[in-house]
Amino acid sequence: MPGQPCAPYRGCTIDVHVTPAKSHALGGTYRRYRVLWTVSSPGNPDQKVASFPEPFDFLTEKEAFRYGEKRAHTFIDCMLSSPSLRDTSSASYMPMARGIE
């Protein structure tokens, strides 16, 4: 499934990718969903700031999408709470985060 863009948050662009997965249990194989969220730099959507696959499986696509969006919001809030990162005059004001591929 291609990434689904979210509403911009604090100037950053967020994309959430939800993919189907299979989960094995005693009763058989069940469909679950996995999520990967990506945050792009304000003013430069091609510059990825962070990209994280979450280690959890979700029961529905909607739950996975909401979780990814909320985690991206939390990441952005944490990055912007640092005094040295509050200046948004430069598109590269956020350092690269671990997890980017």
LONUMI-570378 format. One record per residue: residue number from 1; chain; x, y, z of N, C-alpha, C in turn. Coordinates in Angstrom, 3 decimals. Layout:
N
    n  chain       n.x       n.y       n.z      ca.x      ca.y      ca.z       c.x       c.y       c.z
  NUM      A         X         Y         Z         X         Y         Z         X         Y         Z
...
% end
This chain:
101
    n  chain       n.x       n.y       n.z      ca.x      ca.y      ca.z       c.x       c.y       c.z
    1      A     0.844    -1.168     0.000     0.000     0.000     0.000     0.888     1.229     0.000
    2      A     0.637     2.169    -0.888     1.443     3.388    -0.896     1.167     4.210     0.357
    3      A     2.090     5.111     0.657     1.927     5.949     1.836     0.717     6.846     1.719
    4      A     0.089     7.080     2.838    -1.063     7.961     2.886    -0.633     9.228     3.604
    5      A    -0.684    10.377     2.908    -0.260    11.605     3.575    -1.270    12.024     4.636
    6      A    -0.766    12.618     5.692    -1.589    13.167     6.761    -1.592    14.682     6.623
    7      A    -2.419    15.320     7.383    -2.407    16.781     7.411    -1.046    17.239     7.937
    8      A    -0.499    18.310     7.374     0.780    18.817     7.894     0.664    19.110     9.388
    9      A     1.752    18.883    10.100     1.759    19.098    11.544     2.979    19.934    11.899
   10      A     2.750    21.109    12.432     3.810    22.038    12.828     4.801    22.266    11.693
   11      A     4.287    22.325    10.478     5.107    22.597     9.308     5.752    21.375     8.679
   12      A     5.669    20.236     9.316     6.288    19.007     8.798     5.266    18.202     8.001
   13      A     5.759    17.455     7.041     4.928    16.561     6.252     5.041    15.161     6.834
   14      A     3.892    14.487     6.965     3.861    13.135     7.529     3.237    12.192     6.502
   15      A     3.895    11.057     6.273     3.344     9.979     5.456     3.267     8.735     6.320
   16      A     2.146     8.036     6.239     1.958     6.802     7.000     1.717     5.666     6.013
   17      A     2.519     4.618     6.098     2.394     3.436     5.243     1.856     2.286     6.087
   18      A     0.728     1.743     5.678     0.136     0.593     6.363     0.201    -0.590     5.401
   19      A     0.753    -1.712     5.863     0.859    -2.896     5.018     0.218    -4.093     5.708
   20      A    -0.409    -4.966     4.925    -0.993    -6.171     5.523     0.101    -7.137     5.965
   21      A    -0.189    -7.872     7.014     0.742    -8.877     7.540    -0.080   -10.070     8.011
   22      A     0.581   -11.178     8.219    -0.101   -12.365     8.743     0.429   -12.663    10.130
   23      A    -0.473   -13.044    11.003    -0.113   -13.411    12.369    -0.547   -14.851    12.596
   24      A     0.361   -15.661    13.127     0.055   -17.060    13.382    -0.269   -17.250    14.862
   25      A    -1.347   -17.963    15.125    -1.772   -18.249    16.497    -2.323   -19.666    16.543
   26      A    -2.732   -20.103    17.718    -3.247   -21.460    17.866    -4.449   -21.733    16.963
   27      A    -5.286   -20.748    16.749    -6.488   -20.925    15.941    -6.256   -20.836    14.442
   28      A    -5.063   -20.503    14.012    -4.781   -20.385    12.589    -3.996   -19.121    12.267
   29      A    -4.126   -18.680    11.022    -3.434   -17.493    10.549    -4.444   -16.346    10.452
   30      A    -4.044   -15.196    10.943    -4.938   -14.041    10.966    -4.300   -12.866    10.242
   31      A    -5.131   -12.035     9.646    -4.652   -10.834     8.972    -4.465    -9.735    10.006
   32      A    -3.312    -9.112     9.948    -2.972    -7.970    10.787    -2.361    -6.896     9.889
   33      A    -2.055    -5.766    10.476    -1.494    -4.650     9.710    -0.297    -4.075    10.445
   34      A     0.691    -3.660     9.667     1.897    -3.025    10.201     1.968    -1.605     9.676
   35      A     2.682    -0.774    10.416     2.746     0.642    10.044     4.186     1.138    10.049
   36      A     4.476     2.022     9.106     5.737     2.735     9.015     5.369     4.194     8.800
   37      A     5.935     5.087     9.604     5.637     6.508     9.427     6.913     7.263     9.100
   38      A     6.745     8.312     8.302     7.871     9.115     7.842     7.552    10.587     8.053
   39      A     8.529    11.335     8.536     8.398    12.778     8.717     9.390    13.451     7.782
   40      A     8.911    14.449     7.040     9.769    15.212     6.140     9.968    16.617     6.686
   41      A    11.073    17.209     6.318    11.464    18.519     6.804    10.491    19.614     6.356
   42      A    10.238    20.592     7.223     9.393    21.720     6.820    10.027    22.458     5.651
   43      A     9.232    22.796     4.674     9.727    23.533     3.521    10.426    22.686     2.482
   44      A    10.714    21.430     2.789    11.399    20.564     1.839    10.898    19.127     2.023
   45      A     9.747    18.784     1.419     9.171    17.458     1.623    10.043    16.307     1.135
   46      A    11.054    16.598     0.310    11.940    15.538    -0.177    13.014    15.165     0.851
   47      A    13.220    16.007     1.861    14.229    15.730     2.884    13.574    14.990     4.043
   48      A    13.856    13.705     4.161    13.298    12.874     5.224    14.037    13.149     6.532
   49      A    13.284    13.411     7.591    13.863    13.658     8.907    13.890    12.360     9.703
   50      A    12.825    11.573     9.591    12.742    10.318    10.323    11.826     9.362     9.594
   51      A    12.115     8.081     9.728    11.270     7.040     9.173    11.391     5.826    10.078
   52      A    10.268     5.433    10.703    10.308     4.354    11.678     9.241     3.298    11.396
   53      A     9.637     2.034    11.302     8.638     0.963    11.287     8.286     0.629    12.739
   54      A     7.030     0.543    13.044     6.612     0.206    14.404     6.630    -1.318    14.573
   55      A     7.019    -1.806    15.738     7.144    -3.253    15.946     5.829    -3.952    16.285
   56      A     4.712    -3.259    16.171     3.429    -3.826    16.570     2.582    -4.204    15.370
   57      A     1.699    -5.169    15.561     0.689    -5.520    14.560    -0.649    -4.973    15.047
   58      A    -1.466    -4.515    14.113    -2.757    -3.920    14.443    -3.880    -4.730    13.815
   59      A    -5.041    -4.681    14.440    -6.190    -5.442    13.946    -6.808    -4.831    12.699
   60      A    -6.758    -3.508    12.572    -7.364    -2.846    11.405    -6.389    -1.846    10.800
   61      A    -6.624    -1.529     9.535    -5.815    -0.509     8.860    -5.982     0.843     9.541
   62      A    -7.211     1.135     9.935    -7.515     2.425    10.556    -6.740     2.608    11.858
   63      A    -6.687     1.560    12.696    -5.920     1.632    13.947    -4.437     1.855    13.664
   64      A    -3.911     1.145    12.682    -2.496     1.279    12.333    -2.193     2.692    11.855
   65      A    -3.066     3.237    11.008    -2.863     4.582    10.483    -2.889     5.615    11.610
   66      A    -3.884     5.526    12.479    -3.991     6.491    13.587    -2.773     6.418    14.496
   67      A    -2.306     5.208    14.785    -1.140     5.040    15.640     0.093     5.692    15.004
   68      A     0.314     5.420    13.716     1.461     6.001    13.016     1.413     7.522    13.005
   69      A     0.233     8.069    12.773     0.085     9.524    12.753     0.378    10.119    14.132
   70      A    -0.133     9.504    15.180     0.101    10.004    16.536     1.578     9.908    16.922
   71      A     2.231     8.827    16.537     3.662     8.680    16.846     4.484     9.739    16.113
   72      A     4.110    10.035    14.875     4.810    11.081    14.121     4.615    12.439    14.797
   73      A     3.409    12.723    15.265     3.143    13.981    15.979     4.022    14.077    17.234
   74      A     4.112    12.987    17.969     4.936    12.972    19.186     6.401    13.205    18.849
   75      A     6.878    12.576    17.784     8.266    12.763    17.352     8.530    14.228    17.022
   76      A     7.635    14.838    16.259     7.800    16.244    15.873     7.794    17.137    17.111
   77      A     6.866    16.899    18.035     6.816    17.691    19.266     8.119    17.586    20.044
   78      A     8.668    16.391    20.135     9.928    16.194    20.861    11.083    16.915    20.173
   79      A    11.131    16.823    18.861    12.205    17.483    18.121    12.124    18.999    18.268
   80      A    10.920    19.537    18.215    10.757    20.987    18.293    10.873    21.522    19.715
   81      A    10.826    20.647    20.710    10.941    21.108    22.087    12.390    21.429    22.471
   82      A    13.322    20.971    21.665    14.725    21.261    21.912    15.001    22.712    21.516
   83      A    15.564    23.531    22.419    15.792    24.948    22.112    16.635    25.175    20.860
   84      A    17.592    24.322    20.598    18.462    24.519    19.435    17.764    24.183    18.125
   85      A    16.592    23.540    18.180    15.897    23.132    16.964    14.665    23.983    16.671
   86      A    14.404    25.003    17.466    13.193    25.811    17.279    13.270    26.757    16.104
   87      A    14.466    27.125    15.655    14.608    28.045    14.531    14.233    27.327    13.248
   88      A    13.113    27.714    12.665    12.632    27.054    11.446    13.012    27.828    10.195
   89      A    13.969    28.748    10.318    14.355    29.536     9.148    15.122    28.705     8.132
   90      A    15.644    27.565     8.540    16.388    26.690     7.647    15.642    25.376     7.495
   91      A    15.609    24.848     6.277    14.909    23.576     6.029    15.644    22.406     6.653
   92      A    16.895    22.600     7.051    17.651    21.482     7.620    17.906    21.676     9.109
   93      A    16.954    22.262     9.819    17.170    22.534    11.220    17.038    21.309    12.097
   94      A    16.443    20.224    11.608    16.311    19.008    12.410    17.409    18.019    12.020
   95      A    18.096    17.433    12.995    19.088    16.423    12.649    18.404    15.140    12.171
   96      A    19.118    14.362    11.419    18.572    13.089    10.956    18.373    12.172    12.157
   97      A    17.281    11.469    12.163    16.982    10.549    13.254    17.348     9.137    12.845
   98      A    17.639     8.310    13.821    17.886     6.902    13.527    16.628     6.270    12.999
   99      A    16.803     5.293    12.144    15.656     4.587    11.604    15.403     4.924    10.155
  100      A    16.057     5.965     9.652    15.856     6.322     8.248    16.572     5.319     7.383
  101      A    15.939     4.967     6.326    16.543     3.979     5.415    17.129     4.670     4.222
% end
